[in-house]
Amino acid sequence: MLAGMCLQAGERERGLELTAHSVAMQPEDYGVLYNAACFYSNAGELERALQVLDRAVATGRGYRRWMENDSDLDRFRGDPRFKEIMARLPP
């Protein structure tokens, strides 16, 4: 969450550092991975966002209805890779 605040404050590089650190500390934690995907999306790092979102869903967790409506994911909603990730979630 602090990374997102950094991004809003114009401290993109600091946000990237914090996000990378969080993912490195808890590489299998759904919440960390999902929030990292949202941060990367907002930072314009769409490839990284999709990679981390894929890892988040691979943990066996994920909330389809939330992800379908989360505006943080709007930037790549039309991407076929996003559709593939969503297809792995239960209805």
PyMOL Python script that loads the backbone (N, CA, C, O; Angstrom):
from pymol import cmd

cmd.read_pdbstr("""\
ATOM      1  N   MET A   1       0.822  -1.190   0.000  1.00  0.00           N
ATOM      2  CA  MET A   1       0.000   0.000   0.000  1.00  0.00           C
ATOM      3  C   MET A   1       0.868   1.257   0.000  1.00  0.00           C
ATOM      4  O   MET A   1       0.525   2.263  -0.621  1.00  0.00           O
ATOM      5  N   LEU A   2       1.988   1.185   0.700  1.00  0.00           N
ATOM      6  CA  LEU A   2       2.900   2.332   0.726  1.00  0.00           C
ATOM      7  C   LEU A   2       3.435   2.612  -0.671  1.00  0.00           C
ATOM      8  O   LEU A   2       3.626   3.769  -1.045  1.00  0.00           O
ATOM      9  N   ALA A   3       3.673   1.568  -1.436  1.00  0.00           N
ATOM     10  CA  ALA A   3       4.162   1.748  -2.806  1.00  0.00           C
ATOM     11  C   ALA A   3       3.162   2.556  -3.623  1.00  0.00           C
ATOM     12  O   ALA A   3       3.555   3.437  -4.388  1.00  0.00           O
ATOM     13  N   GLY A   4       1.885   2.267  -3.469  1.00  0.00           N
ATOM     14  CA  GLY A   4       0.852   3.015  -4.174  1.00  0.00           C
ATOM     15  C   GLY A   4       0.832   4.475  -3.755  1.00  0.00           C
ATOM     16  O   GLY A   4       0.618   5.360  -4.584  1.00  0.00           O
ATOM     17  N   MET A   5       1.051   4.725  -2.485  1.00  0.00           N
ATOM     18  CA  MET A   5       1.110   6.107  -2.003  1.00  0.00           C
ATOM     19  C   MET A   5       2.315   6.823  -2.601  1.00  0.00           C
ATOM     20  O   MET A   5       2.233   7.997  -2.962  1.00  0.00           O
ATOM     21  N   CYS A   6       3.427   6.113  -2.703  1.00  0.00           N
ATOM     22  CA  CYS A   6       4.619   6.699  -3.321  1.00  0.00           C
ATOM     23  C   CYS A   6       4.332   7.064  -4.774  1.00  0.00           C
ATOM     24  O   CYS A   6       4.718   8.136  -5.240  1.00  0.00           O
ATOM     25  N   LEU A   7       3.664   6.181  -5.474  1.00  0.00           N
ATOM     26  CA  LEU A   7       3.327   6.438  -6.874  1.00  0.00           C
ATOM     27  C   LEU A   7       2.469   7.690  -6.983  1.00  0.00           C
ATOM     28  O   LEU A   7       2.709   8.541  -7.840  1.00  0.00           O
ATOM     29  N   GLN A   8       1.477   7.802  -6.121  1.00  0.00           N
ATOM     30  CA  GLN A   8       0.599   8.980  -6.130  1.00  0.00           C
ATOM     31  C   GLN A   8       1.370  10.260  -5.822  1.00  0.00           C
ATOM     32  O   GLN A   8       1.021  11.337  -6.306  1.00  0.00           O
ATOM     33  N   ALA A   9       2.413  10.135  -5.020  1.00  0.00           N
ATOM     34  CA  ALA A   9       3.214  11.302  -4.625  1.00  0.00           C
ATOM     35  C   ALA A   9       4.309  11.617  -5.635  1.00  0.00           C
ATOM     36  O   ALA A   9       5.109  12.526  -5.417  1.00  0.00           O
ATOM     37  N   GLY A  10       4.352  10.869  -6.746  1.00  0.00           N
ATOM     38  CA  GLY A  10       5.356  11.118  -7.771  1.00  0.00           C
ATOM     39  C   GLY A  10       6.684  10.431  -7.512  1.00  0.00           C
ATOM     40  O   GLY A  10       7.683  10.743  -8.160  1.00  0.00           O
ATOM     41  N   GLU A  11       6.703   9.500  -6.574  1.00  0.00           N
ATOM     42  CA  GLU A  11       7.928   8.768  -6.246  1.00  0.00           C
ATOM     43  C   GLU A  11       7.852   7.347  -6.805  1.00  0.00           C
ATOM     44  O   GLU A  11       7.903   6.364  -6.067  1.00  0.00           O
ATOM     45  N   ARG A  12       7.729   7.270  -8.126  1.00  0.00           N
ATOM     46  CA  ARG A  12       7.539   5.994  -8.820  1.00  0.00           C
ATOM     47  C   ARG A  12       8.649   4.993  -8.516  1.00  0.00           C
ATOM     48  O   ARG A  12       8.373   3.833  -8.211  1.00  0.00           O
ATOM     49  N   GLU A  13       9.902   5.436  -8.597  1.00  0.00           N
ATOM     50  CA  GLU A  13      11.030   4.522  -8.382  1.00  0.00           C
ATOM     51  C   GLU A  13      11.005   3.934  -6.970  1.00  0.00           C
ATOM     52  O   GLU A  13      11.294   2.752  -6.784  1.00  0.00           O
ATOM     53  N   ARG A  14      10.666   4.742  -5.992  1.00  0.00           N
ATOM     54  CA  ARG A  14      10.579   4.250  -4.613  1.00  0.00           C
ATOM     55  C   ARG A  14       9.448   3.222  -4.517  1.00  0.00           C
ATOM     56  O   ARG A  14       9.593   2.202  -3.843  1.00  0.00           O
ATOM     57  N   GLY A  15       8.340   3.485  -5.179  1.00  0.00           N
ATOM     58  CA  GLY A  15       7.242   2.528  -5.194  1.00  0.00           C
ATOM     59  C   GLY A  15       7.637   1.208  -5.833  1.00  0.00           C
ATOM     60  O   GLY A  15       7.270   0.137  -5.350  1.00  0.00           O
ATOM     61  N   LEU A  16       8.387   1.296  -6.922  1.00  0.00           N
ATOM     62  CA  LEU A  16       8.874   0.070  -7.574  1.00  0.00           C
ATOM     63  C   LEU A  16       9.783  -0.724  -6.640  1.00  0.00           C
ATOM     64  O   LEU A  16       9.692  -1.949  -6.570  1.00  0.00           O
ATOM     65  N   GLU A  17      10.653  -0.026  -5.928  1.00  0.00           N
ATOM     66  CA  GLU A  17      11.558  -0.689  -4.984  1.00  0.00           C
ATOM     67  C   GLU A  17      10.769  -1.378  -3.871  1.00  0.00           C
ATOM     68  O   GLU A  17      11.036  -2.532  -3.536  1.00  0.00           O
ATOM     69  N   LEU A  18       9.804  -0.668  -3.306  1.00  0.00           N
ATOM     70  CA  LEU A  18       9.011  -1.239  -2.222  1.00  0.00           C
ATOM     71  C   LEU A  18       8.218  -2.457  -2.682  1.00  0.00           C
ATOM     72  O   LEU A  18       8.114  -3.449  -1.960  1.00  0.00           O
ATOM     73  N   THR A  19       7.667  -2.377  -3.876  1.00  0.00           N
ATOM     74  CA  THR A  19       6.889  -3.498  -4.406  1.00  0.00           C
ATOM     75  C   THR A  19       7.782  -4.707  -4.639  1.00  0.00           C
ATOM     76  O   THR A  19       7.425  -5.824  -4.265  1.00  0.00           O
ATOM     77  N   ALA A  20       8.929  -4.495  -5.248  1.00  0.00           N
ATOM     78  CA  ALA A  20       9.861  -5.601  -5.486  1.00  0.00           C
ATOM     79  C   ALA A  20      10.295  -6.234  -4.160  1.00  0.00           C
ATOM     80  O   ALA A  20      10.400  -7.456  -4.054  1.00  0.00           O
ATOM     81  N   HIS A  21      10.539  -5.412  -3.174  1.00  0.00           N
ATOM     82  CA  HIS A  21      10.947  -5.914  -1.856  1.00  0.00           C
ATOM     83  C   HIS A  21       9.827  -6.750  -1.229  1.00  0.00           C
ATOM     84  O   HIS A  21      10.087  -7.823  -0.684  1.00  0.00           O
ATOM     85  N   SER A  22       8.601  -6.270  -1.302  1.00  0.00           N
ATOM     86  CA  SER A  22       7.463  -7.002  -0.735  1.00  0.00           C
ATOM     87  C   SER A  22       7.294  -8.364  -1.393  1.00  0.00           C
ATOM     88  O   SER A  22       7.080  -9.369  -0.715  1.00  0.00           O
ATOM     89  N   VAL A  23       7.393  -8.388  -2.717  1.00  0.00           N
ATOM     90  CA  VAL A  23       7.253  -9.651  -3.448  1.00  0.00           C
ATOM     91  C   VAL A  23       8.403 -10.600  -3.102  1.00  0.00           C
ATOM     92  O   VAL A  23       8.197 -11.806  -2.964  1.00  0.00           O
ATOM     93  N   ALA A  24       9.605 -10.057  -2.964  1.00  0.00           N
ATOM     94  CA  ALA A  24      10.757 -10.894  -2.604  1.00  0.00           C
ATOM     95  C   ALA A  24      10.603 -11.479  -1.199  1.00  0.00           C
ATOM     96  O   ALA A  24      11.020 -12.609  -0.942  1.00  0.00           O
ATOM     97  N   MET A  25      10.008 -10.712  -0.302  1.00  0.00           N
ATOM     98  CA  MET A  25       9.837 -11.173   1.076  1.00  0.00           C
ATOM     99  C   MET A  25       8.737 -12.228   1.209  1.00  0.00           C
ATOM    100  O   MET A  25       8.841 -13.133   2.037  1.00  0.00           O
ATOM    101  N   GLN A  26       7.685 -12.111   0.395  1.00  0.00           N
ATOM    102  CA  GLN A  26       6.568 -13.051   0.474  1.00  0.00           C
ATOM    103  C   GLN A  26       6.126 -13.452  -0.939  1.00  0.00           C
ATOM    104  O   GLN A  26       5.046 -13.068  -1.388  1.00  0.00           O
ATOM    105  N   PRO A  27       6.956 -14.215  -1.627  1.00  0.00           N
ATOM    106  CA  PRO A  27       6.714 -14.516  -3.047  1.00  0.00           C
ATOM    107  C   PRO A  27       5.524 -15.416  -3.334  1.00  0.00           C
ATOM    108  O   PRO A  27       5.141 -15.567  -4.494  1.00  0.00           O
ATOM    109  N   GLU A  28       4.932 -16.015  -2.319  1.00  0.00           N
ATOM    110  CA  GLU A  28       3.787 -16.911  -2.521  1.00  0.00           C
ATOM    111  C   GLU A  28       2.523 -16.383  -1.866  1.00  0.00           C
ATOM    112  O   GLU A  28       1.510 -17.082  -1.840  1.00  0.00           O
ATOM    113  N   ASP A  29       2.555 -15.179  -1.341  1.00  0.00           N
ATOM    114  CA  ASP A  29       1.407 -14.616  -0.635  1.00  0.00           C
ATOM    115  C   ASP A  29       0.450 -13.961  -1.616  1.00  0.00           C
ATOM    116  O   ASP A  29       0.812 -13.006  -2.303  1.00  0.00           O
ATOM    117  N   TYR A  30      -0.775 -14.477  -1.682  1.00  0.00           N
ATOM    118  CA  TYR A  30      -1.747 -13.958  -2.645  1.00  0.00           C
ATOM    119  C   TYR A  30      -1.954 -12.458  -2.489  1.00  0.00           C
ATOM    120  O   TYR A  30      -1.935 -11.731  -3.482  1.00  0.00           O
ATOM    121  N   GLY A  31      -2.147 -11.989  -1.288  1.00  0.00           N
ATOM    122  CA  GLY A  31      -2.415 -10.569  -1.058  1.00  0.00           C
ATOM    123  C   GLY A  31      -1.288  -9.678  -1.519  1.00  0.00           C
ATOM    124  O   GLY A  31      -1.522  -8.638  -2.134  1.00  0.00           O
ATOM    125  N   VAL A  32      -0.064 -10.080  -1.224  1.00  0.00           N
ATOM    126  CA  VAL A  32       1.106  -9.305  -1.659  1.00  0.00           C
ATOM    127  C   VAL A  32       1.180  -9.297  -3.179  1.00  0.00           C
ATOM    128  O   VAL A  32       1.397  -8.250  -3.789  1.00  0.00           O
ATOM    129  N   LEU A  33       1.001 -10.455  -3.787  1.00  0.00           N
ATOM    130  CA  LEU A  33       1.094 -10.554  -5.244  1.00  0.00           C
ATOM    131  C   LEU A  33      -0.019  -9.767  -5.934  1.00  0.00           C
ATOM    132  O   LEU A  33       0.230  -9.080  -6.926  1.00  0.00           O
ATOM    133  N   TYR A  34      -1.234  -9.863  -5.418  1.00  0.00           N
ATOM    134  CA  TYR A  34      -2.346  -9.137  -6.031  1.00  0.00           C
ATOM    135  C   TYR A  34      -2.120  -7.628  -5.936  1.00  0.00           C
ATOM    136  O   TYR A  34      -2.302  -6.906  -6.916  1.00  0.00           O
ATOM    137  N   ASN A  35      -1.730  -7.162  -4.771  1.00  0.00           N
ATOM    138  CA  ASN A  35      -1.479  -5.729  -4.612  1.00  0.00           C
ATOM    139  C   ASN A  35      -0.295  -5.273  -5.454  1.00  0.00           C
ATOM    140  O   ASN A  35      -0.288  -4.144  -5.946  1.00  0.00           O
ATOM    141  N   ALA A  36       0.697  -6.125  -5.627  1.00  0.00           N
ATOM    142  CA  ALA A  36       1.818  -5.787  -6.498  1.00  0.00           C
ATOM    143  C   ALA A  36       1.334  -5.661  -7.945  1.00  0.00           C
ATOM    144  O   ALA A  36       1.756  -4.756  -8.664  1.00  0.00           O
ATOM    145  N   ALA A  37       0.456  -6.561  -8.366  1.00  0.00           N
ATOM    146  CA  ALA A  37      -0.092  -6.478  -9.726  1.00  0.00           C
ATOM    147  C   ALA A  37      -0.838  -5.163  -9.924  1.00  0.00           C
ATOM    148  O   ALA A  37      -0.718  -4.524 -10.969  1.00  0.00           O
ATOM    149  N   CYS A  38      -1.603  -4.764  -8.920  1.00  0.00           N
ATOM    150  CA  CYS A  38      -2.325  -3.488  -9.004  1.00  0.00           C
ATOM    151  C   CYS A  38      -1.350  -2.320  -9.074  1.00  0.00           C
ATOM    152  O   CYS A  38      -1.540  -1.395  -9.863  1.00  0.00           O
ATOM    153  N   PHE A  39      -0.309  -2.361  -8.251  1.00  0.00           N
ATOM    154  CA  PHE A  39       0.685  -1.287  -8.286  1.00  0.00           C
ATOM    155  C   PHE A  39       1.344  -1.217  -9.663  1.00  0.00           C
ATOM    156  O   PHE A  39       1.423  -0.144 -10.262  1.00  0.00           O
ATOM    157  N   TYR A  40       1.815  -2.355 -10.163  1.00  0.00           N
ATOM    158  CA  TYR A  40       2.504  -2.364 -11.459  1.00  0.00           C
ATOM    159  C   TYR A  40       1.579  -1.861 -12.572  1.00  0.00           C
ATOM    160  O   TYR A  40       2.019  -1.144 -13.470  1.00  0.00           O
ATOM    161  N   SER A  41       0.325  -2.229 -12.512  1.00  0.00           N
ATOM    162  CA  SER A  41      -0.627  -1.740 -13.505  1.00  0.00           C
ATOM    163  C   SER A  41      -0.715  -0.213 -13.454  1.00  0.00           C
ATOM    164  O   SER A  41      -0.630   0.456 -14.484  1.00  0.00           O
ATOM    165  N   ASN A  42      -0.881   0.321 -12.271  1.00  0.00           N
ATOM    166  CA  ASN A  42      -0.983   1.774 -12.110  1.00  0.00           C
ATOM    167  C   ASN A  42       0.304   2.494 -12.473  1.00  0.00           C
ATOM    168  O   ASN A  42       0.280   3.660 -12.865  1.00  0.00           O
ATOM    169  N   ALA A  43       1.424   1.802 -12.344  1.00  0.00           N
ATOM    170  CA  ALA A  43       2.722   2.391 -12.682  1.00  0.00           C
ATOM    171  C   ALA A  43       3.035   2.259 -14.168  1.00  0.00           C
ATOM    172  O   ALA A  43       4.080   2.722 -14.627  1.00  0.00           O
ATOM    173  N   GLY A  44       2.126   1.624 -14.930  1.00  0.00           N
ATOM    174  CA  GLY A  44       2.348   1.451 -16.365  1.00  0.00           C
ATOM    175  C   GLY A  44       3.243   0.279 -16.708  1.00  0.00           C
ATOM    176  O   GLY A  44       3.694   0.154 -17.846  1.00  0.00           O
ATOM    177  N   GLU A  45       3.505  -0.580 -15.739  1.00  0.00           N
ATOM    178  CA  GLU A  45       4.348  -1.762 -15.930  1.00  0.00           C
ATOM    179  C   GLU A  45       3.420  -2.958 -16.199  1.00  0.00           C
ATOM    180  O   GLU A  45       3.301  -3.861 -15.370  1.00  0.00           O
ATOM    181  N   LEU A  46       2.773  -2.950 -17.356  1.00  0.00           N
ATOM    182  CA  LEU A  46       1.718  -3.916 -17.621  1.00  0.00           C
ATOM    183  C   LEU A  46       2.217  -5.350 -17.715  1.00  0.00           C
ATOM    184  O   LEU A  46       1.540  -6.269 -17.254  1.00  0.00           O
ATOM    185  N   GLU A  47       3.372  -5.554 -18.296  1.00  0.00           N
ATOM    186  CA  GLU A  47       3.925  -6.909 -18.394  1.00  0.00           C
ATOM    187  C   GLU A  47       4.186  -7.470 -16.997  1.00  0.00           C
ATOM    188  O   GLU A  47       3.824  -8.608 -16.699  1.00  0.00           O
ATOM    189  N   ARG A  48       4.809  -6.672 -16.157  1.00  0.00           N
ATOM    190  CA  ARG A  48       5.071  -7.110 -14.782  1.00  0.00           C
ATOM    191  C   ARG A  48       3.766  -7.342 -14.031  1.00  0.00           C
ATOM    192  O   ARG A  48       3.649  -8.291 -13.255  1.00  0.00           O
ATOM    193  N   ALA A  49       2.795  -6.480 -14.261  1.00  0.00           N
ATOM    194  CA  ALA A  49       1.502  -6.626 -13.590  1.00  0.00           C
ATOM    195  C   ALA A  49       0.863  -7.966 -13.945  1.00  0.00           C
ATOM    196  O   ALA A  49       0.370  -8.671 -13.064  1.00  0.00           O
ATOM    197  N   LEU A  50       0.868  -8.315 -15.205  1.00  0.00           N
ATOM    198  CA  LEU A  50       0.271  -9.585 -15.629  1.00  0.00           C
ATOM    199  C   LEU A  50       1.047 -10.775 -15.081  1.00  0.00           C
ATOM    200  O   LEU A  50       0.446 -11.773 -14.684  1.00  0.00           O
ATOM    201  N   GLN A  51       2.362 -10.684 -15.053  1.00  0.00           N
ATOM    202  CA  GLN A  51       3.178 -11.775 -14.512  1.00  0.00           C
ATOM    203  C   GLN A  51       2.859 -12.017 -13.044  1.00  0.00           C
ATOM    204  O   GLN A  51       2.703 -13.160 -12.616  1.00  0.00           O
ATOM    205  N   VAL A  52       2.763 -10.941 -12.279  1.00  0.00           N
ATOM    206  CA  VAL A  52       2.507 -11.075 -10.847  1.00  0.00           C
ATOM    207  C   VAL A  52       1.058 -11.503 -10.592  1.00  0.00           C
ATOM    208  O   VAL A  52       0.797 -12.288  -9.680  1.00  0.00           O
ATOM    209  N   LEU A  53       0.130 -10.998 -11.380  1.00  0.00           N
ATOM    210  CA  LEU A  53      -1.259 -11.422 -11.240  1.00  0.00           C
ATOM    211  C   LEU A  53      -1.390 -12.917 -11.536  1.00  0.00           C
ATOM    212  O   LEU A  53      -2.135 -13.625 -10.858  1.00  0.00           O
ATOM    213  N   ASP A  54      -0.671 -13.387 -12.537  1.00  0.00           N
ATOM    214  CA  ASP A  54      -0.663 -14.811 -12.862  1.00  0.00           C
ATOM    215  C   ASP A  54      -0.150 -15.621 -11.669  1.00  0.00           C
ATOM    216  O   ASP A  54      -0.711 -16.664 -11.333  1.00  0.00           O
ATOM    217  N   ARG A  55       0.902 -15.140 -11.042  1.00  0.00           N
ATOM    218  CA  ARG A  55       1.447 -15.822  -9.860  1.00  0.00           C
ATOM    219  C   ARG A  55       0.442 -15.800  -8.714  1.00  0.00           C
ATOM    220  O   ARG A  55       0.308 -16.784  -7.986  1.00  0.00           O
ATOM    221  N   ALA A  56      -0.266 -14.681  -8.550  1.00  0.00           N
ATOM    222  CA  ALA A  56      -1.259 -14.582  -7.478  1.00  0.00           C
ATOM    223  C   ALA A  56      -2.346 -15.634  -7.660  1.00  0.00           C
ATOM    224  O   ALA A  56      -2.701 -16.332  -6.711  1.00  0.00           O
ATOM    225  N   VAL A  57      -2.868 -15.750  -8.860  1.00  0.00           N
ATOM    226  CA  VAL A  57      -3.930 -16.717  -9.137  1.00  0.00           C
ATOM    227  C   VAL A  57      -3.399 -18.142  -9.013  1.00  0.00           C
ATOM    228  O   VAL A  57      -4.141 -19.046  -8.628  1.00  0.00           O
ATOM    229  N   ALA A  58      -2.131 -18.351  -9.333  1.00  0.00           N
ATOM    230  CA  ALA A  58      -1.526 -19.677  -9.225  1.00  0.00           C
ATOM    231  C   ALA A  58      -1.442 -20.162  -7.778  1.00  0.00           C
ATOM    232  O   ALA A  58      -1.233 -21.352  -7.541  1.00  0.00           O
ATOM    233  N   THR A  59      -1.601 -19.267  -6.818  1.00  0.00           N
ATOM    234  CA  THR A  59      -1.608 -19.691  -5.413  1.00  0.00           C
ATOM    235  C   THR A  59      -2.888 -20.445  -5.059  1.00  0.00           C
ATOM    236  O   THR A  59      -2.999 -21.019  -3.976  1.00  0.00           O
ATOM    237  N   GLY A  60      -3.853 -20.440  -5.981  1.00  0.00           N
ATOM    238  CA  GLY A  60      -5.112 -21.128  -5.729  1.00  0.00           C
ATOM    239  C   GLY A  60      -6.173 -20.216  -5.137  1.00  0.00           C
ATOM    240  O   GLY A  60      -7.279 -20.651  -4.818  1.00  0.00           O
ATOM    241  N   ARG A  61      -5.823 -18.963  -4.998  1.00  0.00           N
ATOM    242  CA  ARG A  61      -6.776 -17.992  -4.476  1.00  0.00           C
ATOM    243  C   ARG A  61      -7.120 -17.013  -5.585  1.00  0.00           C
ATOM    244  O   ARG A  61      -6.534 -17.052  -6.667  1.00  0.00           O
ATOM    245  N   GLY A  62      -8.040 -16.170  -5.318  1.00  0.00           N
ATOM    246  CA  GLY A  62      -8.450 -15.179  -6.295  1.00  0.00           C
ATOM    247  C   GLY A  62      -9.949 -15.025  -6.266  1.00  0.00           C
ATOM    248  O   GLY A  62     -10.681 -15.993  -6.055  1.00  0.00           O
ATOM    249  N   TYR A  63     -10.392 -13.843  -6.473  1.00  0.00           N
ATOM    250  CA  TYR A  63     -11.807 -13.533  -6.371  1.00  0.00           C
ATOM    251  C   TYR A  63     -12.268 -12.924  -7.687  1.00  0.00           C
ATOM    252  O   TYR A  63     -12.063 -11.741  -7.958  1.00  0.00           O
ATOM    253  N   ARG A  64     -12.888 -13.757  -8.480  1.00  0.00           N
ATOM    254  CA  ARG A  64     -13.307 -13.355  -9.826  1.00  0.00           C
ATOM    255  C   ARG A  64     -14.114 -12.063  -9.805  1.00  0.00           C
ATOM    256  O   ARG A  64     -13.793 -11.137 -10.550  1.00  0.00           O
ATOM    257  N   ARG A  65     -15.130 -11.976  -8.991  1.00  0.00           N
ATOM    258  CA  ARG A  65     -15.991 -10.790  -8.998  1.00  0.00           C
ATOM    259  C   ARG A  65     -15.203  -9.534  -8.635  1.00  0.00           C
ATOM    260  O   ARG A  65     -15.432  -8.467  -9.205  1.00  0.00           O
ATOM    261  N   TRP A  66     -14.283  -9.661  -7.696  1.00  0.00           N
ATOM    262  CA  TRP A  66     -13.455  -8.510  -7.325  1.00  0.00           C
ATOM    263  C   TRP A  66     -12.590  -8.099  -8.514  1.00  0.00           C
ATOM    264  O   TRP A  66     -12.534  -6.923  -8.875  1.00  0.00           O
ATOM    265  N   MET A  67     -11.925  -9.066  -9.112  1.00  0.00           N
ATOM    266  CA  MET A  67     -11.006  -8.775 -10.211  1.00  0.00           C
ATOM    267  C   MET A  67     -11.741  -8.240 -11.436  1.00  0.00           C
ATOM    268  O   MET A  67     -11.196  -7.424 -12.180  1.00  0.00           O
ATOM    269  N   GLU A  68     -12.961  -8.691 -11.648  1.00  0.00           N
ATOM    270  CA  GLU A  68     -13.742  -8.198 -12.780  1.00  0.00           C
ATOM    271  C   GLU A  68     -14.100  -6.724 -12.635  1.00  0.00           C
ATOM    272  O   GLU A  68     -14.389  -6.051 -13.624  1.00  0.00           O
ATOM    273  N   ASN A  69     -14.082  -6.226 -11.408  1.00  0.00           N
ATOM    274  CA  ASN A  69     -14.503  -4.851 -11.152  1.00  0.00           C
ATOM    275  C   ASN A  69     -13.414  -3.948 -10.597  1.00  0.00           C
ATOM    276  O   ASN A  69     -13.654  -2.760 -10.382  1.00  0.00           O
ATOM    277  N   ASP A  70     -12.236  -4.477 -10.365  1.00  0.00           N
ATOM    278  CA  ASP A  70     -11.148  -3.677  -9.795  1.00  0.00           C
ATOM    279  C   ASP A  70     -10.581  -2.740 -10.864  1.00  0.00           C
ATOM    280  O   ASP A  70      -9.995  -3.193 -11.846  1.00  0.00           O
ATOM    281  N   SER A  71     -10.758  -1.449 -10.668  1.00  0.00           N
ATOM    282  CA  SER A  71     -10.300  -0.472 -11.669  1.00  0.00           C
ATOM    283  C   SER A  71      -8.784  -0.475 -11.835  1.00  0.00           C
ATOM    284  O   SER A  71      -8.279   0.010 -12.848  1.00  0.00           O
ATOM    285  N   ASP A  72      -8.049  -1.011 -10.864  1.00  0.00           N
ATOM    286  CA  ASP A  72      -6.594  -1.101 -11.000  1.00  0.00           C
ATOM    287  C   ASP A  72      -6.196  -2.037 -12.138  1.00  0.00           C
ATOM    288  O   ASP A  72      -5.075  -1.960 -12.642  1.00  0.00           O
ATOM    289  N   LEU A  73      -7.091  -2.903 -12.538  1.00  0.00           N
ATOM    290  CA  LEU A  73      -6.786  -3.867 -13.595  1.00  0.00           C
ATOM    291  C   LEU A  73      -7.333  -3.450 -14.958  1.00  0.00           C
ATOM    292  O   LEU A  73      -7.175  -4.184 -15.934  1.00  0.00           O
ATOM    293  N   ASP A  74      -7.961  -2.304 -15.036  1.00  0.00           N
ATOM    294  CA  ASP A  74      -8.574  -1.852 -16.287  1.00  0.00           C
ATOM    295  C   ASP A  74      -7.579  -1.727 -17.437  1.00  0.00           C
ATOM    296  O   ASP A  74      -7.952  -1.943 -18.590  1.00  0.00           O
ATOM    297  N   ARG A  75      -6.342  -1.390 -17.155  1.00  0.00           N
ATOM    298  CA  ARG A  75      -5.350  -1.119 -18.200  1.00  0.00           C
ATOM    299  C   ARG A  75      -5.060  -2.317 -19.101  1.00  0.00           C
ATOM    300  O   ARG A  75      -4.653  -2.147 -20.251  1.00  0.00           O
ATOM    301  N   PHE A  76      -5.267  -3.521 -18.584  1.00  0.00           N
ATOM    302  CA  PHE A  76      -4.986  -4.696 -19.424  1.00  0.00           C
ATOM    303  C   PHE A  76      -6.165  -5.656 -19.496  1.00  0.00           C
ATOM    304  O   PHE A  76      -5.998  -6.827 -19.838  1.00  0.00           O
ATOM    305  N   ARG A  77      -7.335  -5.170 -19.182  1.00  0.00           N
ATOM    306  CA  ARG A  77      -8.523  -6.011 -19.188  1.00  0.00           C
ATOM    307  C   ARG A  77      -8.770  -6.677 -20.552  1.00  0.00           C
ATOM    308  O   ARG A  77      -9.263  -7.804 -20.597  1.00  0.00           O
ATOM    309  N   GLY A  78      -8.442  -6.014 -21.647  1.00  0.00           N
ATOM    310  CA  GLY A  78      -8.648  -6.581 -22.976  1.00  0.00           C
ATOM    311  C   GLY A  78      -7.527  -7.489 -23.447  1.00  0.00           C
ATOM    312  O   GLY A  78      -7.637  -8.100 -24.510  1.00  0.00           O
ATOM    313  N   ASP A  79      -6.456  -7.590 -22.682  1.00  0.00           N
ATOM    314  CA  ASP A  79      -5.303  -8.413 -23.047  1.00  0.00           C
ATOM    315  C   ASP A  79      -5.679  -9.897 -22.951  1.00  0.00           C
ATOM    316  O   ASP A  79      -6.260 -10.321 -21.952  1.00  0.00           O
ATOM    317  N   PRO A  80      -5.355 -10.679 -23.971  1.00  0.00           N
ATOM    318  CA  PRO A  80      -5.687 -12.112 -23.938  1.00  0.00           C
ATOM    319  C   PRO A  80      -5.093 -12.829 -22.728  1.00  0.00           C
ATOM    320  O   PRO A  80      -5.686 -13.782 -22.222  1.00  0.00           O
ATOM    321  N   ARG A  81      -3.932 -12.384 -22.263  1.00  0.00           N
ATOM    322  CA  ARG A  81      -3.317 -13.025 -21.095  1.00  0.00           C
ATOM    323  C   ARG A  81      -4.165 -12.802 -19.848  1.00  0.00           C
ATOM    324  O   ARG A  81      -4.278 -13.694 -19.007  1.00  0.00           O
ATOM    325  N   PHE A  82      -4.763 -11.616 -19.722  1.00  0.00           N
ATOM    326  CA  PHE A  82      -5.649 -11.352 -18.590  1.00  0.00           C
ATOM    327  C   PHE A  82      -6.856 -12.279 -18.661  1.00  0.00           C
ATOM    328  O   PHE A  82      -7.284 -12.827 -17.646  1.00  0.00           O
ATOM    329  N   LYS A  83      -7.393 -12.451 -19.841  1.00  0.00           N
ATOM    330  CA  LYS A  83      -8.547 -13.335 -20.013  1.00  0.00           C
ATOM    331  C   LYS A  83      -8.187 -14.776 -19.650  1.00  0.00           C
ATOM    332  O   LYS A  83      -9.009 -15.493 -19.078  1.00  0.00           O
ATOM    333  N   GLU A  84      -6.975 -15.201 -19.974  1.00  0.00           N
ATOM    334  CA  GLU A  84      -6.527 -16.546 -19.621  1.00  0.00           C
ATOM    335  C   GLU A  84      -6.413 -16.697 -18.105  1.00  0.00           C
ATOM    336  O   GLU A  84      -6.798 -17.723 -17.544  1.00  0.00           O
ATOM    337  N   ILE A  85      -5.885 -15.674 -17.453  1.00  0.00           N
ATOM    338  CA  ILE A  85      -5.776 -15.708 -15.994  1.00  0.00           C
ATOM    339  C   ILE A  85      -7.163 -15.793 -15.378  1.00  0.00           C
ATOM    340  O   ILE A  85      -7.399 -16.597 -14.476  1.00  0.00           O
ATOM    341  N   MET A  86      -8.078 -14.967 -15.863  1.00  0.00           N
ATOM    342  CA  MET A  86      -9.435 -14.956 -15.320  1.00  0.00           C
ATOM    343  C   MET A  86     -10.143 -16.291 -15.542  1.00  0.00           C
ATOM    344  O   MET A  86     -10.942 -16.718 -14.709  1.00  0.00           O
ATOM    345  N   ALA A  87      -9.854 -16.941 -16.648  1.00  0.00           N
ATOM    346  CA  ALA A  87     -10.492 -18.217 -16.974  1.00  0.00           C
ATOM    347  C   ALA A  87     -10.113 -19.309 -15.946  1.00  0.00           C
ATOM    348  O   ALA A  87     -10.832 -20.296 -15.795  1.00  0.00           O
ATOM    349  N   ARG A  88      -9.003 -19.123 -15.259  1.00  0.00           N
ATOM    350  CA  ARG A  88      -8.577 -20.107 -14.265  1.00  0.00           C
ATOM    351  C   ARG A  88      -9.289 -19.952 -12.920  1.00  0.00           C
ATOM    352  O   ARG A  88      -9.156 -20.801 -12.038  1.00  0.00           O
ATOM    353  N   LEU A  89     -10.040 -18.872 -12.770  1.00  0.00           N
ATOM    354  CA  LEU A  89     -10.750 -18.631 -11.510  1.00  0.00           C
ATOM    355  C   LEU A  89     -12.125 -19.280 -11.544  1.00  0.00           C
ATOM    356  O   LEU A  89     -12.759 -19.335 -12.597  1.00  0.00           O
ATOM    357  N   PRO A  90     -12.587 -19.770 -10.407  1.00  0.00           N
ATOM    358  CA  PRO A  90     -13.946 -20.316 -10.384  1.00  0.00           C
ATOM    359  C   PRO A  90     -14.977 -19.202 -10.587  1.00  0.00           C
ATOM    360  O   PRO A  90     -14.733 -18.050 -10.229  1.00  0.00           O
ATOM    361  N   PRO A  91     -16.124 -19.555 -11.162  1.00  0.00           N
ATOM    362  CA  PRO A  91     -17.160 -18.539 -11.409  1.00  0.00           C
ATOM    363  C   PRO A  91     -17.725 -17.925 -10.135  1.00  0.00           C
ATOM    364  O   PRO A  91     -18.599 -17.061 -10.201  1.00  0.00           O
TER     365      PRO A  91
END
""", "prot")
cmd.dss("prot")
cmd.show_as("cartoon", "prot")
cmd.util.cbc("prot")
cmd.orient("prot")
